Amino acid sequence: MSQSASSGPDLSHYPGGEELYRLRHSAAHVLATAVTELFPDVKVAGGPPVDGGFYYDFAKATPFTPEDLEKIEARMREIVALDQKFEYAEATREEAAQIWKDEKYKLHFLSVIPDGAKVTTYRNGNFLDLCRGPHVESTGKLKAFKLTHFAGAYWLGSEKNEMLQRIYGTAFASQADLDAHLQRIEESLKRDHRKLGRELDLFSIHEEVGAGLVHWHPKLGMVRHMLESFWKEEHLKGGYQLVYTPHISSEKLYEISGHLQNYGDIMYAPMQVDEQAFRVKPMNCPNHIMIYNSRKHSYRELPIRFAELGTVYRYERSGVLHGMERVRGFTQDDSHIFCTPDQLQSEIEGVLKLMHKLLSTCGYEYHCYLATRPADKYIGSDAEWDFATNALRQALETAGLPYEIDEGGGAFYAPKIDVKLKDALGREWQCPTIQVDLNLPKRFGVYFTGPDGQDHEVIMLHRALYGSLERFVGIFIEHTGGEFPVWVAPTQAMIVPVNPKALEYAEQTAEMLRAAGVRVEVDARDEKLGAKIRDGELQKVPYLIVVGPRDIEAGTCAPRRKGQGDLGTMPREQIVERIREEIRTRAH
């Protein structure tokens, strides 16, 4: 594989556990074996198991083709049938350097093995690789695997390096598990937000404007508006105050905050304004501190909760950009709470309660992770870290939320709670985060006046509950498959007249719905009824309401609910009330 040392990799967090890791690790080696046998001139880089499967990177003069993938998988099955043993061995650094003297990728991996660590290798058949293991006993143990696709990948993940070719695959303990996984992949491709974005006319990204910069089309603009309105409504109920801050700031602000020193690689280059360097903002927190520090605050005013749907810009490598889910310009539902130490735990509890309201309304289950102090490179005293970590832990336990410990996963400035959403396909997505900050209050001198008349340092809580609107909505498109709940759907109902004689009645029905606050359209095209219904289904409109000449005298209609089918003939007032109730309750 890639790197070797005296101890193997930490498998405690690998999804599926050690057995699945061994299978996929072994399958990766079989992949590399097959490729080197079929394409002797190829150079092998590295390839670990990853969540959901495995990959291997190769340097090859010509691109792999789909036909190549079929040949490679067929050869892998032959290697499995040979039941080759995975043989462990150790070597000196000098011996390993001689073995791979013409392999620059292997020589790189050899160079980063810590001094004093063992150089370990694994062999199956004629394929030998630097590797820490673990593996299954032999290739014959691999019963269920599949190569899925290939893509380009920069060597060591850097755009400054050459492009390699990466082959992806997956492996499971049984064919039934593999078939279920492949079915999930097929469903995820159908739900891909980029595909649905084109089909439903939701958003676009334009090369002329720039990669990672999203244009929200009217339909998705309405989805965003409804999510933002819900967000604002709940925050105002929770005692938050809405603020708005500039999109650019003097570079001095980010020198004080430490962002320039610690996150300069993701910030865009400065622009000169009146002989002073300015930056487009990568974070909202320094600006919220500016608002807080614009005057003195008494302990009686705390907690103060600022909330902003603030757009920020961060440089992401082009290779990691992914539709709406990984972008360069995005809007965070950012909030910062300024409180006393005694208020910290209750404020975290309030954030968790608000988070639950937002996520459950959007139909998500979720799981929390408590990320603790890094082993090194952190600021603040151990006592401060213990205090902040305990406040987060107690808030989770008071809220009754199950959580896992992410040991050492905290930011350099404080512990945090990371929250992963589970979508309709069972995939997890990191979105909300809640962070205690031990850094910025010191850097900016953020104080409150205590009962003793003295200045005391504020406790600052960062939190984003959608995360970013771009990422959240991209995930939401896939979670719903583009079939948005009625309360956020761009068009909530489509009136479909059977023929021109019912057109006037259709318009009257639409007016009834609009008066009730429903977003409605009339399909007045000169098309057959079946075609209109099919088009409405393809556009995933929640309610298609068919009206014909017989309905005019009776005051009725024939609604169809997406996912439920024909609801039968009913009075118009009844369908209006049904849709209103779905909107009112924000049913999902």
Secondary structure as the mmCIF struct_conf table of DSSP 4:
data_model
#
loop_
_struct_conf.conf_type_id
_struct_conf.id
_struct_conf.beg_label_comp_id
_struct_conf.beg_label_asym_id
_struct_conf.beg_label_seq_id
_struct_conf.end_label_comp_id
_struct_conf.end_label_asym_id
_struct_conf.end_label_seq_id
BEND BEND1 SER A 6 SER A 7
TURN_TY1_P TURN_TY1_P1 SER A 12 HIS A 13
BEND BEND2 TYR A 14 TYR A 14
TURN_TY1_P TURN_TY1_P2 PRO A 15 GLY A 16
HELX_RH_AL_P HELX_RH_AL_P1 GLY A 17 LEU A 38
TURN_TY1_P TURN_TY1_P3 PRO A 40 ASP A 41
STRN STRN1 LYS A 43 VAL A 44
STRN STRN2 PRO A 49 VAL A 50
TURN_TY1_P TURN_TY1_P4 ASP A 51 GLY A 52
STRN STRN3 GLY A 53 ALA A 59
BEND BEND3 ALA A 61 THR A 62
HELX_RH_AL_P HELX_RH_AL_P2 PRO A 66 LEU A 82
TURN_TY1_P TURN_TY1_P5 ASP A 83 ASP A 83
STRN STRN4 LYS A 85 LYS A 85
STRN STRN5 GLU A 87 ALA A 91
HELX_RH_AL_P HELX_RH_AL_P3 ARG A 93 ILE A 99
TURN_TY1_P TURN_TY1_P6 TRP A 100 ASP A 102
HELX_RH_AL_P HELX_RH_AL_P4 LYS A 104 SER A 111
TURN_TY1_P TURN_TY1_P7 VAL A 112 VAL A 112
BEND BEND4 ILE A 113 ILE A 113
HELX_LH_PP_P HELX_LH_PP_P1 PRO A 114 PRO A 114
TURN_TY1_P TURN_TY1_P8 ASP A 115 GLY A 116
STRN STRN6 VAL A 119 ASN A 124
TURN_TY1_P TURN_TY1_P9 GLY A 125 ASN A 126
STRN STRN7 PHE A 127 LEU A 130
BEND BEND5 GLU A 137 GLU A 137
STRN STRN8 SER A 138 SER A 138
HELX_RH_3T_P HELX_RH_3T_P1 THR A 139 LYS A 141
STRN STRN9 ALA A 144 TYR A 154
HELX_RH_3T_P HELX_RH_3T_P2 TRP A 155 GLY A 157
TURN_TY1_P TURN_TY1_P10 GLU A 159 LYS A 160
BEND BEND6 ASN A 161 ASN A 161
HELX_LH_PP_P HELX_LH_PP_P2 GLU A 162 GLU A 162
STRN STRN10 MET A 163 PHE A 172
BEND BEND7 ALA A 173 SER A 174
HELX_RH_AL_P HELX_RH_AL_P5 GLN A 175 ARG A 191
HELX_RH_AL_P HELX_RH_AL_P6 HIS A 193 GLU A 199
TURN_TY1_P TURN_TY1_P11 LEU A 200 ASP A 201
STRN STRN11 PHE A 203 ILE A 205
TURN_TY1_P TURN_TY1_P12 GLU A 207 VAL A 209
TURN_TY1_P TURN_TY1_P13 ALA A 211 GLY A 212
STRN STRN12 VAL A 214 TRP A 216
HELX_RH_AL_P HELX_RH_AL_P7 PRO A 218 LYS A 237
TURN_TY1_P TURN_TY1_P14 GLY A 238 GLY A 239
STRN STRN13 GLN A 241 LEU A 242
BEND BEND8 HIS A 247 HIS A 247
STRN STRN14 ILE A 248 SER A 250
HELX_RH_AL_P HELX_RH_AL_P8 GLU A 251 SER A 257
BEND BEND9 GLY A 258 GLY A 258
HELX_RH_AL_P HELX_RH_AL_P9 HIS A 259 TYR A 263
HELX_RH_3T_P HELX_RH_3T_P3 GLY A 264 ILE A 266
BEND BEND10 MET A 267 MET A 267
HELX_LH_PP_P HELX_LH_PP_P3 TYR A 268 PRO A 270
STRN STRN15 MET A 271 VAL A 273
TURN_TY1_P TURN_TY1_P15 ASP A 274 GLU A 275
STRN STRN16 GLN A 276 VAL A 280
BEND BEND11 PRO A 282 PRO A 282
BEND BEND12 ASN A 284 ASN A 284
HELX_RH_AL_P HELX_RH_AL_P10 CYS A 285 TYR A 292
TURN_TY1_P TURN_TY1_P16 ASN A 293 SER A 294
BEND BEND13 ARG A 295 ARG A 295
STRN STRN17 SER A 298 SER A 298
HELX_RH_3T_P HELX_RH_3T_P4 TYR A 299 GLU A 301
STRN STRN18 ILE A 304 TYR A 313
HELX_RH_3T_P HELX_RH_3T_P5 SER A 318 VAL A 320
STRN STRN19 HIS A 322 HIS A 322
TURN_TY1_P TURN_TY1_P17 GLY A 323 GLU A 325
STRN STRN20 ARG A 326 ARG A 326
BEND BEND14 ARG A 328 ARG A 328
STRN STRN21 GLY A 329 CYS A 339
HELX_RH_3T_P HELX_RH_3T_P6 PRO A 341 GLN A 343
HELX_RH_AL_P HELX_RH_AL_P11 LEU A 344 THR A 361
TURN_TY1_P TURN_TY1_P18 CYS A 362 GLY A 363
STRN STRN22 GLU A 365 ALA A 371
BEND BEND15 ALA A 375 LYS A 377
BEND BEND16 GLY A 380 GLY A 380
HELX_RH_AL_P HELX_RH_AL_P12 ASP A 382 THR A 398
TURN_TY1_P TURN_TY1_P19 ALA A 399 GLY A 400
STRN STRN23 TYR A 403 ASP A 406
TURN_TY1_P TURN_TY1_P20 GLU A 407 GLY A 408
BEND BEND17 GLY A 410 GLY A 410
STRN STRN24 ALA A 411 ALA A 411
TURN_TY1_P TURN_TY1_P21 PHE A 412 TYR A 413
STRN STRN25 ALA A 414 ALA A 414
STRN STRN26 LYS A 416 LYS A 422
TURN_TY1_P TURN_TY1_P22 ALA A 424 LEU A 425
BEND BEND18 GLY A 426 GLY A 426
STRN STRN27 GLU A 428 ASP A 437
BEND BEND19 LEU A 438 ASN A 439
HELX_RH_AL_P HELX_RH_AL_P13 LEU A 440 PHE A 444
TURN_TY1_P TURN_TY1_P23 GLY A 445 GLY A 445
STRN STRN28 TYR A 447 THR A 449
TURN_TY1_P TURN_TY1_P24 PRO A 451 ASP A 452
BEND BEND20 GLY A 453 GLN A 454
STRN STRN29 ASP A 455 GLU A 457
HELX_LH_PP_P HELX_LH_PP_P4 VAL A 458 VAL A 458
STRN STRN30 ILE A 459 SER A 468
HELX_RH_AL_P HELX_RH_AL_P14 LEU A 469 THR A 480
TURN_TY1_P TURN_TY1_P25 GLY A 481 GLY A 482
TURN_TY1_P TURN_TY1_P26 VAL A 486 VAL A 488
BEND BEND21 PRO A 490 THR A 491
STRN STRN31 ALA A 493 PRO A 497
BEND BEND22 VAL A 498 ASN A 499
HELX_RH_3T_P HELX_RH_3T_P7 PRO A 500 ALA A 502
HELX_RH_AL_P HELX_RH_AL_P15 LEU A 503 ALA A 515
TURN_TY1_P TURN_TY1_P27 ALA A 516 GLY A 517
STRN STRN32 VAL A 520 VAL A 522
BEND BEND23 ASP A 526 ASP A 526
HELX_RH_AL_P HELX_RH_AL_P16 LEU A 529 LEU A 538
TURN_TY1_P TURN_TY1_P28 GLN A 539 LYS A 540
BEND BEND24 PRO A 542 PRO A 542
STRN STRN33 TYR A 543 VAL A 547
HELX_RH_AL_P HELX_RH_AL_P17 PRO A 549 ALA A 554
TURN_TY1_P TURN_TY1_P29 GLY A 555 GLY A 555
STRN STRN34 THR A 556 ARG A 561
TURN_TY1_P TURN_TY1_P30 LYS A 562 GLN A 564
STRN STRN35 GLY A 565 ASP A 566
STRN STRN36 MET A 570 PRO A 571
HELX_RH_AL_P HELX_RH_AL_P18 ARG A 572 THR A 585
TURN_TY1_P TURN_TY1_P31 ARG A 586 ARG A 586
#
